[in-house]
Amino acid sequence: MQTVRGTDRKAGRTCAPVARRVAGKKTAQIAVERDKEVKRILEKAARAKNTDLEAWEFAIRSAVLAAGAQALSGLLAEIGSGRRDEPTLCACGARMESNGVRGKPLLSILGPVAYSRSMYQCPVCGKIRYPGDEELDVKGTSRTPGLRRIMARTGGRSAFKEARDDLKSLAEIEVSAKDVERVAEAVGEDVERWSSRERKELCLADPPIRPDKTIPVLYVCCDGTGVPMVTSELKGRKGKQPDGSARTREAKLGCVFTQTAVDDNGFPVRDPDSTSFVGAVESVEPFGQRLYAEAIRRGLFNAQQVVVIGDGAKWIKGLAELHFPEAIQIIDLFHAREHVAELCKILFDADEKKAARFRWRWWTDLDEGNGEKIIEQACREQPANPALREKAQKEIAYLENNKDRMRYADYRAQGLFVGSGVVEAGCKSVIGQRLKQSGMEWSLRGANAIIALRCMIKSGRLEDYWESRCA
């Protein structure tokens, strides 16, 4: 390829025609190869004795993609090379010089396309820029924005190998599983950077002086689930393995949704499409900021009532008291019942019928919001065995510490949810289905990138993020 040094004007006179000729040749070559393949398929279909609609469909699709790729190559031939109205400046402030035209193969949703653009080099620090790449949003990548969006979505939804196969089968896009991984994680990291800027703006903004209370009830729920990690991410961490080591790290997930009405039986109804998710493998403090910012975005200051639902974990209680001090805090009823069932098992281990009888009795007391009654009766049934007594006291302490957040009869009378099923389902659908498949192990960077991407997808905000990149 011809290389010409000189000013922007020289690039305009000399480099641009060369770029267009080279791009045209590459485009023509790609088009010819595709046309031959399409022609071969169509001829084979025509010679077939029996009608083969499927073959015709795929042949015509290939023809359409080939024509689209050829048209796109023609459009790109006019971008990124030639005279520039404004000087190209380096980050150091120096004016960069044109250093000829360089070709760059691009893979698009239409297939491979040829592209050539001017290269600029700083005479002071030697850094290189391709303004055309920046204009087309292909800086540092050979994948077009449209293809990256599709790869990110498929890689965020399923295993990278499955995403690769889907792209090949459904869109005739041939990429490797590693390509899908790189693109999906890169987009996920950019999603997190975008979300971080948004969170900062939300948290720094002054709350409205007289907000309109247009949201009847806003719920905030959070939970944690283990994500399998590579060995290097687990050094020094205690876990549940036989040797005391850890195999996972906790991913914290939060969700926010709203409730406007109850059904004919008085049960609360979650507003359709009102659930949004945030999550990451991180400590409580940054996660609390993350969830608080999402609640603000969803209308925290416009809510007539805020409800925080959790499983009674200390970190959830602390988070709620710090960021949502005026909220009603509710212990998830299912978790409360689990603790009561475990208490019965400890107290009446030798008598299964008695354990079952007390379990059903105390579950009824729970539904009535009468935790004090359970605690009082459990204290009278303390086992003589010291080990069992210690376990029983631990469960009784859980009930004692959370009894004021177990007034389920009162919550139901107000038409409120008493379960954290939404966030628990989210732990499975947002994190478990994608990050906890058999044989998977994640780096912290990779896990958080995919979690950020999946939260954005599940919250219905991926298009918001993508449009912001063009703003």
C-alpha positions in Angstrom: 0.0 0.0 0.0 1.3 3.5 -0.8 2.3 5.6 2.1 2.5 9.4 1.9 3.8 11.7 4.5 2.6 15.3 4.6 0.0 17.7 5.8 -3.8 17.2 5.9 -4.0 18.7 2.5 -1.6 16.2 1.0 -3.7 13.5 2.6 -6.7 15.0 0.9 -5.1 15.0 -2.5 -3.1 11.8 -2.4 -4.1 9.4 0.3 -7.9 9.6 -0.1 -7.9 8.3 -3.7 -5.6 5.5 -2.8 -7.8 4.6 0.1 -10.9 4.6 -2.0 -9.3 2.4 -4.7 -8.0 -0.1 -2.1 -11.4 -0.2 -0.3 -13.1 -0.6 -3.6 -10.9 -3.5 -4.6 -11.5 -5.3 -1.3 -15.2 -4.6 -1.4 -15.4 -5.9 -4.9 -13.5 -9.0 -4.0 -15.8 -9.7 -1.0 -18.8 -9.1 -3.2 -17.6 -11.4 -5.9 -16.9 -14.2 -3.5 -20.4 -13.9 -1.9 -22.1 -13.6 -5.3 -20.5 -16.8 -6.4 -21.6 -18.6 -3.3 -25.2 -17.3 -3.6 -25.3 -18.1 -7.3 -24.1 -21.7 -6.5 -26.8 -22.1 -3.9 -29.5 -20.8 -6.2 -28.4 -22.9 -9.1 -28.4 -26.0 -6.9 -31.9 -25.1 -5.6 -33.1 -24.6 -9.2 -31.8 -28.0 -10.3 -33.4 -29.8 -7.4 -36.3 -32.0 -8.4 -38.2 -31.2 -5.2 -39.0 -27.7 -3.9 -36.6 -26.8 -1.1 -38.0 -23.6 0.5 -35.4 -23.7 3.3 -32.5 -23.6 0.8 -34.1 -20.7 -1.1 -34.6 -18.8 2.1 -31.0 -19.1 3.1 -29.7 -18.4 -0.4 -31.8 -15.2 -0.6 -30.7 -14.1 2.8 -27.1 -14.5 1.8 -27.7 -12.5 -1.3 -29.3 -9.7 0.7 -26.5 -9.6 3.2 -23.9 -9.6 0.4 -25.6 -6.6 -1.2 -25.9 -4.8 2.1 -22.2 -5.4 2.9 -21.3 -4.0 -0.5 -23.4 -0.9 0.0 -21.9 -0.4 3.5 -18.3 -0.7 2.1 -19.1 2.0 -0.4 -20.3 4.3 2.3 -17.2 3.7 4.4 -14.9 4.5 1.5 -15.9 8.2 1.9 -15.2 8.3 5.6 -12.0 8.6 7.5 -9.7 9.7 4.7 -9.2 12.8 2.7 -9.0 16.5 3.6 -10.0 17.5 7.0 -11.4 20.9 7.8 -9.9 21.0 11.3 -6.3 20.1 12.3 -5.9 16.8 14.1 -4.4 17.4 17.5 -2.6 15.0 19.8 -3.4 14.7 23.5 -0.1 16.5 24.1 -1.4 19.5 22.2 0.8 19.1 19.1 -0.6 19.1 15.6 -0.5 15.6 14.1 0.7 14.8 10.6 -0.9 12.6 8.1 1.1 9.4 7.6 -0.8 7.7 4.8 -3.8 5.4 4.6 -4.2 2.1 6.4 -6.7 -0.6 5.7 -8.8 -2.1 8.4 -11.1 -5.1 7.9 -14.4 -4.7 9.7 -16.9 -7.3 10.6 -20.5 -6.0 10.6 -24.0 -7.5 11.0 -24.0 -7.8 7.2 -20.7 -9.6 7.1 -17.1 -8.5 6.4 -16.6 -5.1 4.8 -13.5 -3.3 3.6 -12.5 0.0 5.2 -9.4 2.3 4.8 -8.7 5.5 6.7 -6.0 8.1 7.2 -3.4 7.6 10.0 -2.1 10.6 11.9 1.0 10.6 14.0 2.3 13.1 16.5 5.7 14.5 15.6 6.4 15.2 19.2 5.4 12.1 21.2 4.8 9.7 18.3 1.3 8.8 19.3 -1.0 7.6 16.5 -4.7 8.5 15.8 -7.3 7.3 13.3 -10.0 10.0 13.3 -12.1 7.8 11.1 -12.1 5.0 13.6 -13.2 7.5 16.3 -16.0 8.9 14.1 -17.3 5.4 13.3 -16.9 4.1 16.9 -14.5 1.3 15.9 -11.5 2.6 17.7 -9.5 -0.4 19.0 -11.9 -2.9 17.5 -12.7 -4.6 14.2 -16.3 -5.1 15.1 -18.9 -2.5 14.1 -21.2 -1.0 16.8 -24.2 -2.9 15.5 -22.3 -6.2 15.7 -21.0 -5.4 19.2 -24.5 -4.7 20.4 -25.7 -8.1 19.2 -22.6 -9.9 20.5 -23.0 -8.2 23.9 -26.7 -9.1 24.1 -26.2 -12.8 23.1 -23.0 -13.1 25.3 -24.9 -11.6 28.2 -27.8 -14.0 27.9 -26.1 -17.3 27.3 -22.7 -19.0 27.5 -20.2 -17.6 25.1 -20.0 -20.9 23.1 -23.8 -20.9 22.8 -23.8 -17.3 21.8 -21.3 -18.0 19.1 -23.5 -20.8 17.7 -26.6 -18.7 17.8 -24.9 -15.9 15.9 -23.8 -18.3 13.2 -27.2 -20.0 12.9 -29.4 -17.0 13.2 -27.4 -14.2 11.6 -24.7 -15.9 9.5 -22.1 -14.1 11.7 -19.0 -16.1 12.2 -17.1 -15.2 15.4 -15.3 -17.3 18.0 -16.5 -17.8 21.6 -13.5 -15.8 22.8 -14.6 -12.9 20.5 -18.0 -13.0 22.1 -16.5 -13.1 25.6 -14.2 -10.1 24.8 -17.0 -8.0 23.4 -19.6 -8.9 26.0 -17.2 -8.1 28.9 -15.9 -4.9 27.3 -19.5 -3.7 26.8 -20.4 -4.8 30.4 -17.4 -2.8 31.7 -18.6 0.3 29.7 -22.1 -0.2 31.0 -20.7 -0.1 34.6 -18.8 3.1 33.9 -21.9 4.7 32.4 -24.0 3.5 35.4 -21.3 4.8 37.8 -21.5 8.3 36.3 -25.3 8.1 36.5 -25.2 7.0 40.2 -22.8 9.8 41.1 -25.1 12.4 39.5 -28.2 11.0 41.3 -26.6 10.9 44.7 -25.1 14.4 44.4 -28.3 16.1 43.2 -30.4 17.8 45.8 -33.7 16.1 46.5 -36.9 18.0 45.5 -38.2 20.4 48.1 -41.9 19.4 47.6 -41.9 16.2 45.7 -45.1 14.9 44.1 -46.0 11.7 45.9 -47.1 9.9 42.8 -45.9 6.4 43.7 -48.0 4.6 46.3 -45.4 2.1 47.4 -41.8 1.6 46.3 -40.1 -1.6 47.3 -36.3 -2.2 47.7 -35.1 -5.8 48.0 -31.6 -7.2 48.2 -30.0 -10.6 48.6 -26.7 -12.4 47.9 -25.7 -15.5 46.0 -22.3 -17.2 45.4 -20.5 -17.0 42.1 -17.8 -19.6 41.3 -14.5 -17.8 40.9 -11.0 -18.7 39.6 -8.5 -19.7 42.3 -6.6 -16.4 42.1 -9.8 -14.5 43.2 -10.2 -16.7 46.3 -6.9 -16.5 48.0 -7.2 -16.0 51.8 -11.0 -16.3 51.8 -12.8 -18.7 54.1 -15.5 -20.8 52.7 -17.6 -23.9 53.1 -15.3 -26.4 51.4 -14.1 -29.4 53.6 -10.7 -27.7 54.0 -12.2 -24.4 54.9 -11.4 -22.7 51.6 -13.9 -20.8 49.4 -15.1 -21.7 45.9 -17.3 -18.7 45.4 -17.6 -15.0 46.2 -20.9 -13.4 47.1 -22.6 -11.4 44.4 -25.0 -8.9 45.9 -28.2 -8.2 43.9 -30.8 -5.5 44.5 -34.1 -4.8 42.9 -36.6 -1.9 43.0 -40.2 -2.2 42.0 -43.5 -0.4 42.6 -47.0 -1.3 43.6 -50.1 0.7 42.9 -53.0 -1.7 43.7 -54.1 -4.9 45.3 -56.2 -7.6 43.6 -59.8 -8.5 44.4 -58.6 -10.6 47.4 -56.6 -7.9 48.9 -53.2 -9.2 47.8 -50.6 -6.8 46.5 -49.9 -6.6 42.7 -46.5 -5.6 41.4 -46.8 -3.0 38.7 -46.0 -4.5 35.3 -42.5 -3.9 33.9 -41.6 -1.9 37.0 -38.7 -4.1 38.3 -35.1 -3.0 37.8 -31.9 -4.7 39.0 -28.5 -3.7 40.2 -25.7 -5.9 41.4 -22.0 -6.7 41.7 -19.4 -8.7 43.5 -18.5 -6.0 46.0 -18.6 -5.0 49.7 -21.7 -3.6 51.4 -20.7 0.0 51.3 -20.5 0.5 47.5 -23.4 -1.8 47.0 -25.5 0.3 49.3 -24.7 3.4 47.2 -25.5 1.4 44.1 -29.0 0.4 45.4 -29.7 3.8 46.9 -29.0 5.5 43.6 -31.3 3.1 41.8 -34.0 3.8 44.3 -33.6 7.5 43.6 -33.7 7.0 39.9 -36.9 5.0 40.3 -38.7 7.7 42.3 -37.6 7.3 46.0 -38.5 10.9 46.8 -41.9 10.5 45.1 -43.0 7.4 47.0 -45.7 7.7 49.6 -44.3 4.6 51.3 -41.0 2.8 51.0 -40.6 -0.8 52.0 -37.3 -2.8 52.4 -37.6 -6.5 52.3 -34.7 -8.9 53.1 -33.8 -12.1 54.8 -32.6 -10.7 58.1 -28.9 -10.7 57.2 -27.0 -8.0 59.3 -25.6 -6.3 56.2 -29.1 -5.9 54.7 -30.4 -4.5 58.0 -27.5 -2.0 58.2 -27.9 -1.0 54.6 -31.7 -0.3 55.1 -31.1 1.7 58.3 -28.4 3.8 56.6 -30.0 4.6 53.2 -33.7 4.1 53.9 -34.2 5.1 57.6 -37.9 5.9 57.1 -38.8 2.7 55.3 -40.9 -0.1 56.7 -38.5 -3.0 57.1 -39.9 -6.5 56.5 -38.2 -9.9 57.0 -39.1 -12.2 54.2 -41.8 -14.5 55.5 -40.3 -17.6 53.9 -36.9 -17.0 55.6 -38.7 -16.4 58.9 -40.5 -19.7 58.5 -37.2 -21.5 57.8 -35.8 -20.2 61.0 -38.9 -21.4 63.0 -38.7 -24.8 61.3 -35.0 -25.1 62.2 -35.8 -24.1 65.8 -38.4 -26.8 66.1 -36.0 -29.3 64.7 -33.4 -28.4 67.3 -35.9 -28.3 70.3 -37.8 -31.5 69.5 -35.2 -33.5 67.5 -36.2 -36.8 69.2 -39.9 -36.2 68.7 -40.8 -35.6 65.0 -44.6 -35.4 65.7 -44.1 -32.7 68.4 -41.7 -30.8 66.1 -44.3 -30.8 63.3 -47.1 -29.8 65.7 -45.1 -26.8 67.1 -43.9 -25.8 63.6 -47.4 -25.4 62.3 -48.5 -23.7 65.5 -45.6 -21.2 65.4 -46.0 -20.6 61.7 -49.6 -19.5 62.5 -48.2 -17.2 65.2 -45.8 -15.8 62.6 -48.7 -15.0 60.2 -50.4 -13.2 63.0 -47.3 -11.2 63.7 -46.9 -12.7 67.2 -43.2 -13.4 67.4 -43.1 -12.7 71.1 -45.3 -15.8 71.7 -42.9 -18.0 69.8 -39.9 -16.7 71.7 -41.6 -17.2 75.1 -42.6 -20.8 74.3 -39.3 -21.7 72.8 -37.4 -20.4 75.9 -39.4 -22.9 78.0 -38.5 -25.8 75.7 -34.7 -25.4 75.9 -32.9 -28.7 75.4 -30.6 -30.1 78.0 -27.8 -30.8 75.6 -25.4 -27.9 75.7 -24.7 -28.0 71.9 -28.4 -28.1 71.0 -29.1 -25.4 73.6 -26.5 -23.1 71.9 -28.1 -23.7 68.5 -31.6 -23.0 69.9 -30.5 -19.8 71.5 -29.0 -18.6 68.2 -32.4 -19.2 66.4 -34.3 -17.5 69.3 -31.9 -14.6 69.1 -32.7 -14.2 65.4 -36.4 -14.0 66.2 -35.8 -11.6 69.0 -33.7 -9.3 66.9 -36.2 -9.3 64.1 -39.6 -9.5 65.8 -40.5 -5.9 65.0 -40.0 -6.7 61.3 -42.3 -9.7 61.4 -45.6 -8.0 61.9 -47.1 -9.9 59.0 -50.7 -9.4 59.9 -50.2 -5.6 60.0 -48.3 -5.6 56.7 -51.0 -7.7 55.0 -53.7 -5.3 56.3 -51.8 -2.5 54.6 -51.8 -4.5 51.3 -48.0 -4.9 51.3 -45.8 -7.7 50.1 -44.2 -9.8 52.8 -41.9 -11.9 50.7 -38.6 -11.2 48.8 -39.5 -13.6 46.0 -38.7 -11.0 43.3 -35.0 -10.6 44.3 -34.6 -14.3 45.0 -35.9 -15.0 41.5 -33.6 -12.4 40.3 -30.6 -14.1 41.9 -31.5 -17.1 39.8 -32.4 -15.4 36.5 -30.0 -12.5 36.6 -27.0 -14.3 38.1 -27.5 -18.0 38.5 -28.7 -18.9 35.0 -25.7 -17.1 33.4 -22.8 -17.2 35.9 -23.4 -20.4 37.8 -23.6 -23.0 35.0 -21.7 -26.3 35.3 -17.9 -25.8 35.0 -17.9 -22.0 35.0 -15.3 -20.0 36.9 -15.0 -16.3 36.7 -12.5 -13.6 37.3 -13.8 -10.6 39.4 -13.6 -8.4 36.4 -15.5 -10.8 34.1 -18.2 -11.5 36.6 -18.9 -7.9 37.4 -18.9 -7.0 33.7 -21.5 -9.7 32.9 -23.6 -8.9 36.0 -23.7 -5.2 35.0 -24.7 -6.2 31.4 -27.4 -8.6 32.6 -28.8 -6.1 35.1 -29.1 -3.5 32.3 -30.8 -6.1 30.0 -33.2 -7.4 32.7 -34.0 -3.8 33.7 -34.9 -3.0 30.1 -32.3 -0.2 29.9 -29.8 -1.6 27.4 -31.1 0.7 24.7 -30.9 3.7 27.0 -27.2 2.9 27.5 -26.6 2.4 23.8 -28.3 5.6 22.8 -26.3 7.6 25.4 -23.1 6.6 23.6 -24.2 8.5 20.5 -25.4 11.6 22.4 
